[in-house]
Amino acid sequence: MIAVTGPVQTPTSIRRATLVGGTAILMWSTLALLTAQAAPVPPFLLVALSFGVGGMVSLCVILATRRPLLAVLRQPAPVWLLGIGGLFGYHFLYFLALRTAPAAEANLINYLWPLLIVLFAGLLPGERLGRAQLLGAVTGLAGTLLLVTGGRGLAVATEHLPGYLSALACAVTWAGYSVLSRRFGAVPTEIVAFFCLATAVLAVPCHLLFEQTLWPAGPGGWLTVLAMGVGPVGLAFFVWDHGVKRGDIQTLGALSYTTPLLSTALLIAAGRAGWNWPVAGACLLIMGGAIIAGRSLRRA
């Protein structure tokens, strides 16, 4: 793979980029609630609509700021394969896992991606897998396990094995996309707009093959799709791209365990989920893991 490096980083710029990338976690935490509010739109149609919105809004911003569009598009093939494969591949495998395996188990396996980011990042040139990052990631994984299973054990059934493998491939895909993006540090973040547009286009045939067309219900439903396109499937990918290329990627990976926690908190606040002891226990584990893993960021 062609490695493209970015500008030399300073501790201040690394801290700033990590904080910027961390805002993606906040935006992704709203995705579950927005997805629930977007019902009855099926998953792949929702991907096509929301990523279409995110891509078009981003493209308008690029044109308004008079960025050189051709320079953004003129990237080597590995960049396009990584970006489109990461965004579309993740969502395709995720929805496939949910269709072929129980949601709790599929979600659990999917949320291995923060731990995989921490582990994969330790293999990058100039990176090191510290004990704090590893301990924080494992603690966060334990909290995620408690959160998505509700304190119940996992019942592994062979008929669900394709779904479990899809969820594992999903986690590997997103972790690989996030970590390998760092090897293309000089590629402008604006290219994410075209990754989003390509994801929207590829989701259309998947919708036509696997789903029945159900459009958003009234103005409120379309506003929800718009909010998704602007936030968790729009701006979030831009700030995440900046964070993984310029920031502390191991800290970002470990802090990503707060995504299911914040997502659950929003669902509880909206009356779509209840508070119970597994949620409370997961809160302590996930936040504890984030604090441990984020120690290097606080020192910086």
Secondary structure, DSSP 8 states (H G I E B T S, - for coil): ---B------HHHHHHHHHHHHHHHHHHTTHHHHHHHTTTS-HHHHHHHHHHHHHHHHHHHHHHTT--HHHHH---HHHHHHHHHHHHHHHHHHHHHHHHS-HHHHHHHHTTHHHHHHHHHTTSTT----HHHHHHHHHHHHHHHHHHHTT------GGGHHHHHHHHHHHHHHHHHHHHGGGBTTS-GGGHHHHHHHHHHHHHHHHHHH-------HHHHHHHHHHHHHIIIIIHHHHHHHHHHHS-HHHHHHHTTHHHHHHHHHHHHTTSS---HHHHHHHHHHHHHHHHHTHHHHH-
